[in-house]
Amino acid sequence: LFAIFAFATCGGYSGELRLSVDCANKSESDLSIDIAFAYPFRLHQVNFEAPTCEGRRKETLALIGDFSSSAEFFVTIAVFAFLYSLAATVVYIFFQNKYRENNRGPLIDFIVTVVFSFLWLVSSSAWAKGLSDVKVATDPDEVLLLMSACKQQSNKCLPVRSPVMSSLNTSVVFGYLNFILWAGNIWFVFKETGWHSSGQRHAADTMEKQPSGYNQGGYNQDSYGPAGGYNQPGSYGQVGEYGQSQSYGQSGPTSFANQI
């Protein structure tokens, strides 16, 4: 859906600006000069006629600039991203077993996702710069400077209507949103690969080795084992104070029996 919005708002754009040239001789004026342009923004091919305010003669002019490369690059990436997303959705739903077979599907998916993330960033940045140049080239005040009649102070040249660029601004926004979407999806695709699984197995093996070494330490053998201080049988029964008191208790009857 994000890819559709990206190439639809850019590839389907058409705009128009209107200028007014009021000559000193009113009969030579043209108060409604319409200049239309559209995707792919080869503005140097957009021609229009303007009065020269020198009789009935008119001059043919063209806008300045060719911004088709950045616009077409952006739309191409959006179209291919849409097609790949559509194909991947079909594979995820109907061919899940084939996708996971030999780990080839997740690896291909991961690589393609990384590539598209990079291409979205590059194409969106290129188109943002191209759009800025398109706005300058189609600015009515800039276009008026191309007319010879507007260089004479006796004539009045005014912009009547500027082109609406809201949809083109939206295309740039969706371009960067697509970059964020695809870049964020890298982690989820990576989790499906064998690289992530092998990393988890390595972590599990490490955790298993740590408790075995821990059980062989001083806590089980030195402190609580048969040789430890708490489990030694002679600690309290024979050597301690309480053991000696028992020996005093037995000394009387023993000597008395010997005397008898």
N, C-alpha and C positions, 0 to 999 in steps of 0.2 A: 504493500500500500504506500509506503514512504517513497519507493522508487517511482511508482505511478505519478504521485503528486509532483515529484521532482521533474520528470521529463514532460509532463503535461503542462505545467505552468511555464516552462521555458520553450519547449518545442511548439506549443500552440499559440505563442504570443504574436500579436500584431498591434501596432500603435500608430498614432498620427499626431502631427503637430500642425498648427495653422499660424500663418504670418500675415501681416498687413503692410503694404507699401503704398503710402499716400504721396503721390508726386505733386510738385508745384502746379503742374497742369493736371487738373482733376481727371480729365478724360484718359490720361495715361496710367492712372492708378489701378492697383489691384488689391482690394481689401480682404481677399480671402484666398490665400495661397496654401493649399493643403499638400502636405508631404507625408506619405504613408510608408511605413517600413515594417518588417516582420523578421521572424527567425528565418535563416541563420545569421542575420545582421551583417550582410555584405553591403554596408552603407554606401560604399563607393559606386555601387550599381543603382542606387536610388536617385533618379533624375527628377528634376522639377523645373518649371519655367517661372521666371521672375521678370517684371518690367524693368526697363533701363531708364525710364523717365526721359527718354530721348526719342520722341516720336512714338510710333506704334511698335517699335522693335522690342523684342524680348530676348532674353538670354537663357540658355539652358545650363543649369548647374547640377551638381551632385553633392551628396553628403560626403563626409570625410571618414575614412576608416573601414577596415575589414576585420570583424570580430567573430567570424564564423568558426575559426579553429577552436577557441575555448568553448563556444556555445555547443558546437557539434560534439566535442569531446565529452562535455558534461552530459548531454542527452544520450550519447552512446553508452557511457558507463551506466546510466540509469536504466536503459533498456536491457542491457545484458544482466544487470543485477536483478531486475524483475524476472527475466527468463530463468536465471539460475535459481532464484528463490522459489519459483513455481515448480521447477524440476525437482529441487530438493524436497519440497513438500510432498510431492508424489512418491518419492523414494522413501521418505520417512514413514509414510502411512502404509504403502502397499508392498514395499520391498525392504522391510526392516532386516530380514535374515541376510539378504544379499548385501545390504549395507555394512553389516558387521562381519561378513565373511573375510577372513584373513586380515582383518583390520585395515583393508585397503580403502574402503569407503570413508571412514572417519579421517584417515590421513589426507585423502584428497579434499575432503570437505574443509579440513583445518587449513590447508594450504590456500585453497580458493578464498576462504574467508579473510585470511590475512592479506591476500593480494587485493581483494575488493575494498578492504578497509583503507589500504594505502591509496588506491585509485580514487576512492571517494574524497579523501582529503585533498589530493592533488587537483582533481577536476573541480571541486567546489571552490578551492582557492583561485584557480585559473579563471573560472567563470565569474567569481566575485570581482576580480580585477577587470575582466572583460566588460561586465555590466557597468562598472564605474566609468569606463571609457565610452560605452554606448550612451550613457547619460550625458556626458560632456558633448559628444558629437551630435546629439539630437536636442541639445539645449537651444531653444528658439533664439536666444540672444547670440549664441555662437553662429547659428545658421544665418542670421541677418548680416553678419560680418562678411559673408561670402558674396553678397549682392553689391554690384557696383552702384546701384541707385542709392543705397543706404550710406555710401561714403560722401554724399553731397548733403550739406546741412539744410538745403532748401526742401529736401524730401523728408517725410516722416515715416520711419519704419518701426513697427510695434509687434511684439508677440501677442497673438490672440489666444492660443491654447497650447499648453504643453502636453506631451505624451504621458499617459498614466503608466507608471512602472511598478505598481503594487504586486502584480503577478510575478514579475521578474525578481523582485525582492523576496517573494515567497519561495521561489525556486532555489535561491541561495540558502535560505534557512533550511529547507528540506534537504539540501545537499549536505550540510553539516550535521543535520539530524541523522541522515543515513550513515555518515561516518561514525557517529557515536553509537548507533545501533549495531553496525557491523563490528566495530572494535570491541564493544561489550560482549558480543556473541562469540568472540575468539575463545574466551575461557570455557564456555559451555561446550563448544565443539572440541576443545582440547581435552576435556574430561572424557570424551568418547574414544580417544585414541589410546593406543598401546603405551605411549609414553607416560601418560598419567597413571595407567594401571601398573606399569613397572615401577614407577616412583612410589606408589602405595605399597607394593610388595616389599620394596627395599626398606621403607619406613617400618613395616610390620616386622621384618627380620631383625632390624636394629632393636626394636622394643622387646623382642623375645630374648635376645642375647643379654640385655641389661638386667632382667630379673634373675637369670641363672648366675651371673657373676655376683649379684647382690646377695643371693642365698649362700654363696660360698664364703662370704666375708666374715668379719669378726663377730657379727651380731648373733649368728646361729651357732657358731662353734666356740668362740672365745667367751661370750657373755652368758648364753643360755644353754650351751651344750653340756656334755658330760664333764668337760674340763672347766666349765665356768664357775664363777664364785657362788652363783645362786643354787646350783645343783650339786655341789660337793656335799657328800653325806656327813662329813665330819665337822661342818661349820658350826652347827648349833647343838648337835647331839652329843659330841664327845669333847670338844675343845672349849665350847662356850661356858659362860658362867652358870647357865642352868644345868649343864651336864655335870659340873663340879658339885653343885648342890645335891644332885642325886647321889654322888659318891659319898658325901657326908652322911646322907641318910642311910646308906647301906653299911657303914663302918661299925656301928654299934652292934647290930645283930650278928655280924660275922665274928667279932672278937668274943662275944658272949657264948656263941656256939663252940668256939675253940676251947674256951675255958671249961665248958662242960665236958 
